[in-house]
Amino acid sequence: MAALKISGELMKSNLGTLQKYTISTRHPAILGIFIASTAALYPLATGAQEKNGRVIEKESTEEREEREAQDSANSVFQLGTITVYGQAPSPSDALESRVDSSTITLLEKKNVAEALSMTPGVTFVPGAGGRNESFALVRGFGSLAVPVYIDGVPAYIPYDGNLDLSRFTTADIASIHVAKGYSSVLYGPNAIGGAINILSRKPVAPFEGDVTLGTFTGKGKEASFNLGARQDKWYTQIGASRLERDYYKMAKSYENTKKRNYRVEDWKVSAKLGYTPNDTDEYTFGYQRQEAEKGYDPHADGYSGTSWRWPKWNRETFYAVSSTRIGEASYIKPRVFYDKFDNSLLIPRYNGDASKYDDYSWGGSLELGTNLITDNSLKGVAHYKFDNHREMMKRKESGQTYNDYTYADRNLSFGLEDTWHITSQWDLQFGLSYDRRETKKAETVKEALITMDSWNPQIGVFYKLNEEHNFHATLARKSRMPSIKERFSVHMADDRVAIPNPGLKAEQAIHYEVGYQGLVLDATQLTANVFYSRIDDKIESQIYNKGDYPDYPGQSVRQAINVKGVVERKGVELGVNSYVNDLLSIGAAYTWINIRDLEDSGNHLTNVPRHSGNLYADIRPLSWLSVIPSVEANSSRYINQQGDKLAGFALTNLKFSITPPGLSDISVNIGVNNLLNADARYQDTVYPADGRSYYGNVRITF
């Protein structure tokens, strides 16, 4: 998107560019290992500057743009995608929306939820409610229906399937891929609403790095650092970031204050070691650790929308992935991973006791592909994932554990995808997956060790008028199996009890879509999609009033159920990204979506505005100055099934980026978000979003 200002060729690549990282002294051993491996594997270039084995002395603007476009494509960790290196993207991959690191940096999007707000068809819902979690709804589907992957590794929380996307900072991201509706069966199970794949980067130069330091309203601080090295057959990369904030400034006064008392602190480190013995094969080991704290400060002033606090929200992931060519026309791509989630929650009604999660997942996938069949690209994949959720309470005074329960699921998925290249212009793609979830342990409902499964077929027709204009029509049946929380939650509120429902059925959806992708004048990318979906057996939380549920006469009851009838989604997505000239680049997105319950017109679906969109420009009046205005707008949205609405709003942002003459590797950035101090609301009237806020940072690339 913003990479359009580099060149029209970079627009065609539609891949991420370099993004920023940091190293934290909290893990000096990791830093030491990286420096040692870098020194041993990659002697630093001397003399003239060298990039990807090419000596660069003096180059024209056109040559520089072509080089940067190629480096941008190479900087994405290709093994984390569905497409195998050296192969043309399959039609389903080409349909995915992408947000690259240049756009993320240009618009100062600090977490994944914010970055996804720039994608047509995606609705941003920032932190609100007791959990203060941020989500990105894909065509109205929430996080339970849109699994999140990091370099192809599933990242959702085993218990409820959710993932707080505001905890995922963007400092180590090369690009984010969003599949909507018709997603490749190679992703695996539960992608009823699509899939989000967060891709890290890998180095393109013998030695490279960057540093970002900044501050923002709310006593906010950001810092990131990155080191990468690549030469011949090896590469290493390590990075870390830290982001913290003490409070949020509100547009409107609450309880005689314009300060929202909510503190967040996020820290992340990632590392990667790769081996590329030839032009087609690659073997990589990766590591990522996140640590976070969030919640109101009981000793600070200001309005508090929630009294929930997380002293600990930690994730740690190890993974290994490789791709090996077999002969001239086939490949094998195995992936294994181990993911751990450690969580501690404090809520006043627990009287100081801590609710703790000690969760882990492990598993992997094996993908095989071949072009041995004439005019066909055939791919098959097998996924295995074991989810273990342990929840417990710890007493504040003694540290004693009670209510210690464990739940476990085994997930299996098999997918087959064939692309028939009918002619040079026509492709026909078939996909079929079989998904299976087996409940292996449920301590609160021991008799409910239930197995559920589903078949998911899909088909797509793709027409390429020429290299610049592509059309498609797709049909996909997708499913989502209920989470551990939906089946077994026994959480009690003050006067409400949750009743397990182990017999929940999987949600089912059928997606229809027609669309166009085109490149006009070599520098303007257009996308347009019309979609329609029908969802059966939708899972919702049902509230029963006191006396309405048998055996609980004095309490209200909450239970997850399959809703009768059909939920319909239909809409239009439009996207424009254009490199006009050296002085101006623009990007815009618009979504119209209508969601309704066909059986009950009085049941209003929440959190999704009928109209949403964004517009930004990168204006360069001087060679050393960029002016970046942007607007994000949402129409009204329902906040409950009864039909209450929040008003629409528009947020105006303005940024100035200065590159001092003669110092092209340094940028100084200052800006203001919500310039007009609009009182924006996303979920309900109790939780206001940010008012006007200011920021400034310095980025250095070397």
QUILIN-V435766 format. One record per residue. N is the residue number from 0. RES is the residue in one letter. OMEGA is omega in radians with two decimals (none if undefined). D_LAST is the distance of its C-alpha to the last C-alpha in whole Angstrom. Layout:
n->[N:N]
res->[RES:RES]
omega->[OMEGA:OMEGA]
d_last->[D_LAST:D_LAST]
//
This chain:
n->[0:1:2:3:4:5:6:7:8:9:10:11:12:13:14:15:16:17:18:19:20:21:22:23:24:25:26:27:28:29:30:31:32:33:34:35:36:37:38:39:40:41:42:43:44:45:46:47:48:49:50:51:52:53:54:55:56:57:58:59:60:61:62:63:64:65:66:67:68:69:70:71:72:73:74:75:76:77:78:79:80:81:82:83:84:85:86:87:88:89:90:91:92:93:94:95:96:97:98:99:100:101:102:103:104:105:106:107:108:109:110:111:112:113:114:115:116:117:118:119:120:121:122:123:124:125:126:127:128:129:130:131:132:133:134:135:136:137:138:139:140:141:142:143:144:145:146:147:148:149:150:151:152:153:154:155:156:157:158:159:160:161:162:163:164:165:166:167:168:169:170:171:172:173:174:175:176:177:178:179:180:181:182:183:184:185:186:187:188:189:190:191:192:193:194:195:196:197:198:199:200:201:202:203:204:205:206:207:208:209:210:211:212:213:214:215:216:217:218:219:220:221:222:223:224:225:226:227:228:229:230:231:232:233:234:235:236:237:238:239:240:241:242:243:244:245:246:247:248:249:250:251:252:253:254:255:256:257:258:259:260:261:262:263:264:265:266:267:268:269:270:271:272:273:274:275:276:277:278:279:280:281:282:283:284:285:286:287:288:289:290:291:292:293:294:295:296:297:298:299:300:301:302:303:304:305:306:307:308:309:310:311:312:313:314:315:316:317:318:319:320:321:322:323:324:325:326:327:328:329:330:331:332:333:334:335:336:337:338:339:340:341:342:343:344:345:346:347:348:349:350:351:352:353:354:355:356:357:358:359:360:361:362:363:364:365:366:367:368:369:370:371:372:373:374:375:376:377:378:379:380:381:382:383:384:385:386:387:388:389:390:391:392:393:394:395:396:397:398:399:400:401:402:403:404:405:406:407:408:409:410:411:412:413:414:415:416:417:418:419:420:421:422:423:424:425:426:427:428:429:430:431:432:433:434:435:436:437:438:439:440:441:442:443:444:445:446:447:448:449:450:451:452:453:454:455:456:457:458:459:460:461:462:463:464:465:466:467:468:469:470:471:472:473:474:475:476:477:478:479:480:481:482:483:484:485:486:487:488:489:490:491:492:493:494:495:496:497:498:499:500:501:502:503:504:505:506:507:508:509:510:511:512:513:514:515:516:517:518:519:520:521:522:523:524:525:526:527:528:529:530:531:532:533:534:535:536:537:538:539:540:541:542:543:544:545:546:547:548:549:550:551:552:553:554:555:556:557:558:559:560:561:562:563:564:565:566:567:568:569:570:571:572:573:574:575:576:577:578:579:580:581:582:583:584:585:586:587:588:589:590:591:592:593:594:595:596:597:598:599:600:601:602:603:604:605:606:607:608:609:610:611:612:613:614:615:616:617:618:619:620:621:622:623:624:625:626:627:628:629:630:631:632:633:634:635:636:637:638:639:640:641:642:643:644:645:646:647:648:649:650:651:652:653:654:655:656:657:658:659:660:661:662:663:664:665:666:667:668:669:670:671:672:673:674:675:676:677:678:679:680:681:682:683:684:685:686:687:688:689:690:691:692:693:694:695:696:697:698:699:700:701]
res->[M:A:A:L:K:I:S:G:E:L:M:K:S:N:L:G:T:L:Q:K:Y:T:I:S:T:R:H:P:A:I:L:G:I:F:I:A:S:T:A:A:L:Y:P:L:A:T:G:A:Q:E:K:N:G:R:V:I:E:K:E:S:T:E:E:R:E:E:R:E:A:Q:D:S:A:N:S:V:F:Q:L:G:T:I:T:V:Y:G:Q:A:P:S:P:S:D:A:L:E:S:R:V:D:S:S:T:I:T:L:L:E:K:K:N:V:A:E:A:L:S:M:T:P:G:V:T:F:V:P:G:A:G:G:R:N:E:S:F:A:L:V:R:G:F:G:S:L:A:V:P:V:Y:I:D:G:V:P:A:Y:I:P:Y:D:G:N:L:D:L:S:R:F:T:T:A:D:I:A:S:I:H:V:A:K:G:Y:S:S:V:L:Y:G:P:N:A:I:G:G:A:I:N:I:L:S:R:K:P:V:A:P:F:E:G:D:V:T:L:G:T:F:T:G:K:G:K:E:A:S:F:N:L:G:A:R:Q:D:K:W:Y:T:Q:I:G:A:S:R:L:E:R:D:Y:Y:K:M:A:K:S:Y:E:N:T:K:K:R:N:Y:R:V:E:D:W:K:V:S:A:K:L:G:Y:T:P:N:D:T:D:E:Y:T:F:G:Y:Q:R:Q:E:A:E:K:G:Y:D:P:H:A:D:G:Y:S:G:T:S:W:R:W:P:K:W:N:R:E:T:F:Y:A:V:S:S:T:R:I:G:E:A:S:Y:I:K:P:R:V:F:Y:D:K:F:D:N:S:L:L:I:P:R:Y:N:G:D:A:S:K:Y:D:D:Y:S:W:G:G:S:L:E:L:G:T:N:L:I:T:D:N:S:L:K:G:V:A:H:Y:K:F:D:N:H:R:E:M:M:K:R:K:E:S:G:Q:T:Y:N:D:Y:T:Y:A:D:R:N:L:S:F:G:L:E:D:T:W:H:I:T:S:Q:W:D:L:Q:F:G:L:S:Y:D:R:R:E:T:K:K:A:E:T:V:K:E:A:L:I:T:M:D:S:W:N:P:Q:I:G:V:F:Y:K:L:N:E:E:H:N:F:H:A:T:L:A:R:K:S:R:M:P:S:I:K:E:R:F:S:V:H:M:A:D:D:R:V:A:I:P:N:P:G:L:K:A:E:Q:A:I:H:Y:E:V:G:Y:Q:G:L:V:L:D:A:T:Q:L:T:A:N:V:F:Y:S:R:I:D:D:K:I:E:S:Q:I:Y:N:K:G:D:Y:P:D:Y:P:G:Q:S:V:R:Q:A:I:N:V:K:G:V:V:E:R:K:G:V:E:L:G:V:N:S:Y:V:N:D:L:L:S:I:G:A:A:Y:T:W:I:N:I:R:D:L:E:D:S:G:N:H:L:T:N:V:P:R:H:S:G:N:L:Y:A:D:I:R:P:L:S:W:L:S:V:I:P:S:V:E:A:N:S:S:R:Y:I:N:Q:Q:G:D:K:L:A:G:F:A:L:T:N:L:K:F:S:I:T:P:P:G:L:S:D:I:S:V:N:I:G:V:N:N:L:L:N:A:D:A:R:Y:Q:D:T:V:Y:P:A:D:G:R:S:Y:Y:G:N:V:R:I:T:F]
omega->[3.11:3.12:3.10:-3.10:3.09:3.11:3.03:3.14:3.11:3.05:-3.11:-3.11:3.12:3.14:-3.08:3.04:-3.07:3.12:-2.90:-3.13:2.96:2.99:3.11:3.11:3.10:3.10:-3.08:-3.14:3.12:3.11:-3.13:3.11:-3.13:-3.11:3.13:3.14:3.09:-3.13:-3.09:-2.99:-2.97:3.02:-3.08:3.11:3.09:-3.14:-3.12:3.10:-3.12:3.10:3.10:3.09:-3.13:3.07:-3.08:3.10:3.06:-3.11:3.13:3.09:-3.14:3.11:3.14:-3.13:3.12:3.13:-3.13:3.10:3.13:3.10:3.11:3.12:-3.10:-3.04:3.10:3.10:-2.98:-3.12:3.12:-3.12:3.06:-3.12:3.09:-3.09:3.10:3.11:3.03:3.11:3.05:-3.13:-3.14:3.09:-3.09:3.13:-3.06:2.99:-3.12:2.99:-3.07:-3.03:3.14:3.08:3.12:3.14:-3.10:-3.06:3.05:3.07:-2.95:3.08:-3.02:3.13:3.12:-3.11:-3.11:3.14:-3.13:-3.05:3.05:3.13:-3.11:3.11:-3.14:3.06:-3.09:-3.03:3.07:-3.10:-3.10:-3.08:3.14:-3.14:3.13:-3.11:3.00:-3.12:-3.12:-3.06:3.10:3.12:-3.12:-3.01:3.10:-3.06:-3.12:-3.09:3.13:3.12:3.00:-3.02:3.10:-3.13:-3.14:-3.00:-3.06:3.13:-3.05:-3.00:-3.04:3.11:-3.14:3.06:3.13:-3.03:3.08:3.07:-3.09:3.14:-3.02:-3.01:-3.09:-3.06:3.02:3.09:3.07:3.14:-3.12:3.02:-3.05:3.10:-3.13:3.11:-3.11:3.09:3.13:3.12:-3.10:-2.95:2.95:3.13:-3.08:-3.13:-3.11:-3.12:3.08:-3.13:-3.12:-3.04:3.05:-3.13:3.00:-3.02:3.11:-3.07:3.09:3.04:-3.10:3.12:3.08:-3.12:3.02:3.06:-3.11:3.11:-3.12:-3.08:-3.13:-3.04:-3.12:3.10:3.02:3.08:3.06:-3.08:-3.12:2.96:3.09:3.14:-3.12:3.04:3.10:-2.97:-3.07:2.94:3.02:3.14:3.05:3.13:3.08:3.10:3.08:-3.13:-3.14:-3.11:-3.10:-3.11:3.11:3.07:-3.11:3.11:-3.06:-3.11:3.03:-3.14:3.08:3.07:3.04:-3.14:3.04:-3.08:3.09:-3.09:3.04:3.07:-3.13:3.10:-3.10:3.03:3.11:-3.13:-3.11:3.05:-3.06:3.12:3.14:-3.05:-3.13:-3.05:-3.03:-3.03:3.13:-3.12:-2.99:2.97:-3.10:3.14:3.07:3.07:3.07:3.00:-3.10:2.94:3.09:3.11:-3.14:3.09:-3.09:-3.12:-3.09:3.13:3.05:3.12:3.10:3.13:-3.13:3.08:3.12:3.13:3.04:3.04:-3.09:3.03:-2.96:3.02:3.07:-3.05:2.97:3.08:3.05:-3.12:3.14:3.04:-3.09:3.09:3.07:-3.06:-3.11:-2.96:-3.07:3.11:3.01:-3.05:3.06:3.09:3.05:-3.10:2.96:-3.05:-3.11:3.13:-3.10:-2.91:3.08:-3.04:3.08:3.09:-3.07:-3.08:3.06:3.09:3.09:3.08:-3.09:2.97:-3.03:2.97:3.03:-2.99:2.99:3.04:3.00:-3.13:-3.11:3.11:3.07:-3.11:3.09:3.12:-3.14:3.00:-3.09:3.10:-3.07:3.08:3.12:2.97:-3.04:3.14:3.07:-3.10:3.01:3.12:2.99:3.12:3.08:-3.13:3.09:3.12:3.05:3.11:-3.10:3.01:3.09:-3.12:-3.10:-3.02:-2.99:-3.05:-3.13:-3.14:3.03:-3.05:-3.08:-3.08:3.13:3.08:-3.11:3.08:2.96:-3.07:3.11:3.10:3.09:-3.11:3.09:-3.10:3.12:3.06:3.14:3.12:-3.01:3.05:3.09:-3.11:-3.04:3.01:3.04:-3.07:3.07:3.06:3.10:3.08:3.03:-3.11:-3.08:3.07:-3.14:3.07:-3.08:-3.13:3.08:-2.96:-3.13:3.14:-2.95:-3.08:-3.00:3.10:-2.98:3.05:3.08:3.14:3.12:3.04:-3.06:3.08:3.06:-3.13:3.12:3.07:-3.05:-3.11:3.11:3.11:3.01:-3.07:-3.06:-3.02:-3.07:3.14:3.12:2.99:-3.03:3.07:-3.08:2.98:-3.09:-3.13:3.02:3.12:-3.04:-3.11:3.07:-3.13:-3.10:-3.10:-2.91:-3.07:3.05:-3.13:3.14:2.98:-3.07:-3.13:-3.10:-3.14:3.09:-3.11:3.12:3.06:-3.07:-3.13:3.10:3.07:3.10:2.97:3.11:3.11:3.00:-3.10:3.01:3.14:2.92:-3.08:-3.08:2.97:-3.09:3.09:-3.07:3.10:3.08:-3.05:3.10:-3.13:3.14:3.00:3.11:3.13:2.96:-3.05:3.10:-3.12:3.02:-3.08:3.08:3.09:3.14:-3.12:3.11:3.09:-3.11:3.10:3.08:3.11:3.13:3.12:-3.09:-3.11:-3.09:3.06:3.09:-3.01:-3.06:-3.08:2.91:-2.99:3.01:3.13:3.05:-3.12:2.96:-3.10:3.07:3.10:-3.01:3.00:-3.07:3.01:3.05:-3.08:-3.13:3.06:3.09:3.09:3.10:3.05:-3.00:2.93:-3.06:3.08:-3.12:-3.12:-2.99:2.91:-3.12:3.04:-3.13:3.08:3.11:3.10:2.91:-3.13:3.11:-3.13:3.13:3.05:-3.05:-3.13:-3.08:-3.10:3.11:3.12:-3.07:3.13:-2.90:2.91:-3.08:3.09:3.12:3.14:3.04:-3.14:3.10:-3.12:3.06:3.10:3.00:-3.06:-3.11:-3.14:3.09:-3.09:-3.08:-3.07:2.97:3.05:-3.03:2.99:3.08:3.12:3.04:-3.03:3.07:3.01:-3.13:3.13:3.08:3.10:3.02:-3.10:-3.10:3.05:3.06:-3.03:2.90:-3.14:3.05:-3.11:3.03:3.12:3.14:-3.12:-3.13:-3.12:3.01:3.13:-3.05:3.02:-3.07:3.12:-3.13:-3.14:-3.02:-3.14:-3.13:3.02:3.08:-3.01:3.05:-3.11:3.12:3.03:-3.08:-3.07:-3.07:3.05:3.13:3.14:-3.04:3.06:-3.10:-3.04:3.02:-3.00:-3.06:-3.00:3.14:3.06:-3.09:2.92:-3.14:3.13:-3.06:3.09:3.04:3.10:3.09:3.09:3.11:3.12:3.12:none]
d_last->[23:21:19:22:21:18:21:25:24:21:24:26:24:24:21:18:15:12:12:11:12:13:15:18:20:23:23:22:23:21:18:20:21:17:16:19:19:16:17:20:19:16:16:13:13:14:15:14:11:12:12:14:16:16:16:15:16:17:18:20:19:21:20:16:18:19:16:14:18:18:14:15:19:17:15:18:20:23:25:25:27:31:30:30:27:29:31:32:32:35:37:36:33:32:34:32:30:26:24:20:17:16:20:19:16:18:22:20:22:22:24:25:28:27:25:28:30:28:30:34:36:34:36:34:36:34:35:39:42:42:39:37:35:33:34:33:37:37:40:41:41:39:37:40:40:37:35:32:30:26:25:29:30:33:32:35:37:40:42:42:39:37:34:32:29:28:28:25:22:19:16:16:18:17:20:24:27:30:34:37:40:40:38:37:40:37:36:39:41:42:39:42:40:37:34:30:28:24:22:19:16:15:12:12:10:11:8:6:5:6:9:12:15:18:22:25:29:30:29:26:22:19:16:14:11:10:9:10:12:14:17:20:22:20:17:16:14:15:14:16:17:20:22:25:28:32:33:34:35:38:39:43:45:46:48:48:44:41:39:38:38:36:33:30:28:25:23:22:20:19:19:19:20:21:23:24:27:27:27:29:28:26:27:24:25:23:24:23:25:26:28:29:32:33:37:39:39:43:42:40:42:42:43:42:43:43:44:42:39:37:36:35:33:31:30:29:28:28:28:29:29:29:30:33:34:38:40:38:39:39:36:36:33:34:32:33:32:33:33:34:35:36:37:39:41:43:46:49:52:51:52:48:48:45:45:43:41:40:39:38:38:37:38:36:37:38:37:39:39:40:41:44:47:47:45:44:41:42:40:41:40:41:40:41:40:42:42:43:43:45:46:47:48:48:50:49:51:52:49:51:50:53:53:51:50:49:48:47:46:46:44:45:44:44:43:44:42:43:42:45:44:47:46:43:43:45:43:45:44:46:44:46:45:48:46:48:48:50:51:51:52:53:54:56:57:58:60:57:56:55:54:53:51:50:50:48:48:46:46:44:45:42:43:40:42:39:36:35:38:38:41:42:45:45:47:46:48:45:46:45:47:47:45:47:47:49:51:52:51:53:52:54:54:56:59:57:57:55:57:55:56:55:57:54:54:50:49:50:48:49:46:47:44:44:41:39:36:35:33:34:33:30:28:30:31:34:35:38:40:44:44:47:48:51:50:53:54:51:50:51:52:55:57:61:62:65:68:66:65:68:68:66:68:66:63:61:59:55:55:53:55:55:56:58:58:55:52:51:47:47:44:42:39:37:33:32:28:28:26:29:27:24:25:26:25:28:28:31:33:37:39:43:44:48:48:52:54:57:60:59:58:58:55:52:49:46:43:42:43:45:42:38:36:32:31:28:27:23:25:23:26:23:20:18:20:21:24:24:28:29:32:33:37:39:43:45:46:48:48:51:53:56:54:53:50:47:46:43:40:38:34:33:29:27:23:22:18:17:14:15:16:14:11:10:7:9:12:15:18:21:24:27:29:32:33:37:37:39:41:39:41:40:42:45:46:46:42:40:37:34:35:33:30:27:23:20:17:13:10:7:4:0]
//
